[in-house]
Amino acid sequence: MKNQIKELNEILRQAEKIMFFTGAGISTNSGIPDYRGPQGVWKTRQPVYFDDFMNSDDSRVEYWDFKLESWENYKTVQPNSIHHAVAKIEEAGKMLMLVTQNVDGLHAIAGSSRQKLVEIHGTDRLVECMNCHEFTNPDAHFELFKKTNEPPMCAKCNGILKPATISFGQSLRQEDLQKASEAASRCDCVIALGSTLSVHPAASLPLIATRRQIPYVIINRGATDHDGLQQVRLRIDGDVADFLPAAVEMGL
């Protein structure tokens, strides 16, 4: 373990334009369940697909009920040592871009700048109208849903409202995908944290970077779809919290 932390520190020291790619495994220490693990969300719930959400009242109720659980949880959760370690690397001037699959907003709360943050699967911290695409604060919408059990509608255009996350079957926002792809083509190191690297197209972003033979680091508890790739310089199987913060504390 000490040798892996030392090797990770050396990679961080040598890099000047790191692209981080983070997944659900970095937020479990903050009390947010992952999706595919032994206690993952999909063990007890089935995902609501985007077309079903748009075309079925029952599916919209199911989706808002699922998101209500997250919203209640977000009132108390805080960033953990991993989020803060990533923010420190940005403060040291070594981060080009942070691409996260997470929708919990904890990277921004920990201090990662919006200019260098791509929430590739959207965010639970906002609600989006599917018609006029106005973004609003979720609080009032969830309070209304709790009282009525009816999905709220847009006050501006009466369009369908949806927590601003990317659902299964929903296209990624092109501006986010472009920003992340450009970073992948310019970074000098890519570090994937807490992701199984199995959800596409997001999981293909680190591979764009590795085409240029730059160092690729993967830290995740359990297998990932990128294990065994020739480009992977360092593969650590374990809790990210046991490695990244310690490597950062050794100095950048």
N, C-alpha and C positions, 0 to 999 in steps of 0.2 A: 504493500500500500504506500509506504514512504517513497519507494522508488518511482511509483506511478505519479505521485504528487510532484516529485522533483522533476520528472520528465515533462509533466504538464506545465509546470512553472517555466521551464526552459523554452517550451513552445510559445508560451505567452510573452516571454521576454523578447524572443526573436521576431515575433509578428508586429506589424505596424498597422495593418488594415484587416482586422478580424471580422468575419461574419459569423454571428451566433445564430443557431437554429434551435429553438426550444419547444418542448412539448409538455404534455400533462404531468410527466414525472417530476418536473421541478416545482409543481404547486401542491403536490400531495402533502408535503411537510407544512403547508399553510392550512391544511384541513380541507382541501378541495379534492374530491375523488377523481381518479383518472377514469378512462373510458373502457379500456380493454384489459386491465389487470384483474387479479382474482376477486377483488372487491369493486370492480369497475362499474360505471353507470350502466353499461349495456348488459350487465348480468341481470338487472331487474327491470330495465326499460328497453323498449324498441325505439330506434330513431324515427322521427317524423320526417318524411321526405318533402322536399320543397313543393313539388306539384300537389301533393296531398294537402299541405298547409294552405296553399292558395285556393284550392278547389273544394275543401271540405270544412264545414263548421266544426265537426267533431274533432278533426285533426288539429284545427287551430286551438281548440280548448285543451287538447292533450299537450300541445306544444307549450302553450302559456302556463299550464299547470307544472310541466317539467321545469321551465325557466323560473317559475316562482320559487322553487326549492333553491336554486342558485342565488337568486336575488336575496332571499332571507339569509343565506349563508354569507353573502358578501358584506353584510352589516358588521361582521365581527372579524373576518379573516384579514391577515396582514401579510406583507411580503416576508419571505424568509431569507436565510443567509445566501441562498443561490441568487435570488433577485438582486440583493445588495452587492454581491460579488461582481455580477455583470455590470451593474451601474458604476462600480469602482474602476472597472476596466475601461469603460467609456470616459470616466473622469481623467484617466491616465493618458487619454488621447490615442488609444490603441484599437478602438472599435469603429469599423466602417458602417455596419448595419446590424440591427437585431431583428431577426425574423422569427415571430412566435406563432405557433399554432394555437396558443391559449387564448381564451376569450375572457379571462378573469380580470384583466387590467392591472395586474400586480407589478408588472415591469415598470409601468409609468409611475405607479405609486411609490416604488422603490427609488425613483429618480432617473430612470432612463428617459432620454429626451425624445419627444414626439418626432423630431426631425430625423432621428435615426432608428425609429421603431416602425416595423410593419406588422400589424396584427392580421396575418394572412387569412385567418378564418373569422375575422370580424371581432366584435366585442359585445359582451353582455351589459356593458356600462351605458349603452345607448339603445334607443328604439328607433327603427326606421320605418317610414311610410313606404309601402311598396308601389304607391302611385306617384306621389310628388317627391319622394325621396328626402323629405325633411327628417332630420335627426332631432330627437327630443330626449329629455331625462326620463328614465324608466319609472321613477318612484310613483308618480301619480297614476300611471297606467297599471302598475301592479296593484296598487291600492284599490283601484276600480275593479280590477279582475277578481281580487279577493272578495269583494262585496257582492258582485253580480255573477261571477263564474262565466262571464261573457267576454270574449276577446275584444279589447278596445279598438276603436276606429279613429282615424286621423281627424282632429278638430278642424284642420285647414281644408281638406278636400274629401273627407269621408272615405279615404282609402284604407286598405288593410294595413294594420300595424304589425310589426314583427321585431322582436329583439334582434339587434343588428349583428347577428352571427351568420355565418355561411352554413346553411343546412345541406344535408346529403342531396345531391341532385341540383344544387344551386351553384351557379358559376362564381368563381372568385372575382373580386373587383379588379378590373384590368389595370388600374393605376397602382394597386398594391402589388400585383404580380410583376408589373414592369419595374417597379422600384426595387423589388427583391431580386429580380433577374439581373438587373444592372449591377447591383452590389455583388452578386455571385460571380459576375464576370470581371470584377475589379479587385476583390479581396485577395490577401496573401495567405490566409489561413481560414479554415471553416471548422467550427466547433458545434457539434450537435449534442444537446443536453436533454435527457429525459423524454426522448421520443423513440417510438418503435420504427419510425421512418417508413411507415406502411401506407400512409394516406396521401394519395396523389390528387392533383399535381404538386402539392406543397413539398412532398418528400423528394421530388426531383431537383429542387433548388440546390442543395449541397453538391449534387453530382455535376451541375453546371460548373461549379468552382473547381472540382477535382479534375476536370478535363485539362487544366493547366498544370497538373502535377504539383499542386500546392498541398501542404500538410492538412490532413483531415483527422479530426479527433472526434470520437464518439464515446459519450459517457451515458450509460443507461443501465438500469437494473433489469436484466433479462435480454433476450435476443432482439436484434433489429434486422430489418431487411437489407441493411448495408454491411452487415458483418461479413468479413472475408474478402471484401473488395481490396484490390491491390493498393488503392490510393490511401487506405486508412493507415495512418502513421501510429496512432495510439488508440486502443480500444480498452475501455475500462468498464467492467461489469459490476455495478454497484450504485449506491445512492449518490447522486451528484453532490449532495450536501457534505459528503465525507471527503470530497476531492477538490472541487473548484474553489470554495472559500479558503481552504488551506493553501492552495497554490497561489492565490492572490495575496495572501498574508505574507508569503515569502518574499514579496516585492516584485514590482513590474519594471 
